[in-house]
């Protein structure tokens, strides 16, 4: 949805995902699955017919860069760490709630983001049927993401290769993830956990040749008392 030339709202919906004719046979005598499908009287959906996977907004300033916020896909390199799952038959994907700013300097895209990984929600007490709630901000998982990448836009890649030019893409991706406490036996326990994840990706394409490599390292520490 293009609100204006510089403001867009994007979303991804799964409609009847992994559903085919004959899915979910039910018996004549209730809602339980029929032991003998040949006697099934109707079909009943298992799960939701329409699922909203992503929804985010993009605000662009032609001089400064672009701001994105919402639940959006994350793709980096070969997909070892994060894979957007954008192909038609992909059932899984990396979708993050985040606020991200991107700018372009000297041909490099520089991005910084804050990711809402987990809010530490707790179930209501006494088994009551009420919405879950966020007991404390201390058990939230916070993630900061930074990247510097040189990448030719997808729509321009084929024209570069057809001219016989060498195509080079690559960059560095770094994430810092932190959690101060965790819920254990209905009590908050000091955790002080931090993860550092650097990821380097490079791609070389020339005519029919394609060489691509990605390497990453995850390190961290935790103080559990």
N, C-alpha and C positions, 0 to 999 in steps of 0.2 A: 504494500500500500504506500504509494508515493504521496505524502502530505504536501510536499513542495519539492523544489529541485534539490534542496539540501537536507530534507527530513524524510526518513523512510521508516516504516514499521514492517517487520518481517515475522513470519510464523511458519511452523511446519506442523501439519496434521497427519496422523495415521488414520486412514478410514478403512475399516474392515481388514486390518492388518492380520495376516496369517489366518484368514477365514476363507473357507471354500465351500462349495455346495456339498451338503451332507455333514457339515460340522455340527457336533453337539446333539446327537439324537436323544430324544426324551421319550419316556413311556407314556402310555395312555393314562396311567393311574396316578400320576404325580409329577413332581419336578425332579425326581432322582433319575440318573441315567439308566436307560433300559439295559437289562442284562443281555437281552437278545435284540440287537438293533433292527432285525427284520420286522419286529413288532412295534417299532417306534412310531409314534403318531405325529410328531412335529419336531422342529429344530429350534433350539434355544441357544442364544449367544452366551458364550463363556467369556466374561470380561466386558470391556467397553467397546462399543462400535466405533467411536471417534475419540482419539487420544491426542491432546495437544502436547507435542514434544518440546516445542520451542516457541518463544515469543520475545522479541527484542526490538529496540528502536535504535536508529542510527542518525546522528546529527552531525552534519559536515560543515566545516568552515574551510573555504578553499585556501586560505592563507596559513591557518594553524594546523588543521588535520581533522580527525574524526573522533567522536565520542559515541560509544555503544553501551547500552545498559539493558539488562533483562536476562532471560535464560537463552543462551546461544550455543552453537556448536563450537567445539575446539578441535582443530586439526594442526598437527605439527609433523613435518618431515614424512617419514615412512609410516607413521602411525604406531610406532612402538609404545609410546607413552599415551598419546591422545589421538583418537581416530574419530572423525566426525560422522562416519557411517552414512554418507550421502548417496550411496548407490541404492538402486531400487530394491534389491533383495537383502539389504543389510538390516538385521533385526536389532542390533545394538549400536550405541554411539556414545560419544562423550559430549554431554550437554551441561554447561556450567552456568550458574547464576553469578553474574559478574558485572562490574563497571570497568570499562576499558577505554583508554585514550591512545590514539595512534597518530603519529606525524611522520613526514617523509623528509629526510635530510640527505642531500648528496646521493640520491638513488637508493638509500637504505630506509626501510620502514622500522621505526622505533616505537615500541608499544609498552605500556605499563597498565596493569590491571589489579583490581582487588576482587577475589573470588569468595563467594559465600558457599563454603564446602559443606558445613553442617552446623545447625543451630542448637544441637543438644536438647531436642524436645523430649519431654517426659510425659508418660501416660497419666491420665487422671487417677487420683486415689480412689480406693473402695470400688474399683471396677465400674465406675459410672460411665455412661455413654456420653461423654463430653469431648470436645476437641482437645487434642494434646496441647501442651503449653511449653513455653521456654522457661525453665526453672531459673537459669542463671546465664549471664553472659560469659562466665568463666570457662564453661565447658564447650564454648563455640570453637569450631575449627576455622582458623583464618588462613588465607593463602594470598600471597603476593606474587604476581607473575610479571617477568620482564623479558623482552625479546628484541633482538636486532637481526633483521633479515633482509637479504637482497633477493628479490623474486620478480621475474617477468610475469605480468598478468597472464592468466590462462588463455584469454582470447588472443594474445599476441604471440604465444609460444610457437604455433604452427607456422606463422609467417616468418619468424626468425629462422626456423629450421629449413623452410623452403628456400630461403636466400642462401643457405649453406653456411650460416654463421654459427659460431660456438655459443651454446646456451649454458649459462652458469647460474645456479640458484643455491642459496645456503644461508645459514645464520646460526645464532646462539640463542637458546631458550633457557631461562633460569627461574626456578620457583622456590619460594620460602614458605613452608607450611608450619603452623604453630597451634598448639592446644595447651591451655594452662591447667585445666583440671578435667576430670571425668567423673561420671556418675557410677558409684559402686556401692551395692547394698543400700540403695536409696540415700546415699550420702556423697557429697562432693569430695573427691580425693585429689591432692596435688599431683599433677602429672608433669608439667613443664616439658612437653615434648616438642621438638623442632626437627623438621626434615629439610634438607637442602638437595635440590635436584637440578643439576646442570645437564643440558642436552645440546649436542652439536649435530647439525645436519648439513649435508652437502650433496649437490646434484650436478652432473655434467651430461649434456646431451649434444650430440653432433650427428646430423643425418639420422641413420638408423641405430646409432649407438646411444645407450643410456647407462650411465654409471651413477649409483646413488648409495649413500652410506649415512647411517645415523648411529650415534653412540651416546649413552647417558649413564649417569652415576647417581645413586641415591645414598645419602649419608645423613645421619641424625643422632640425636641423643635424647634421653628422657630421665627425669628425676622423679621416681615414683616412691612416695613415702606412705 
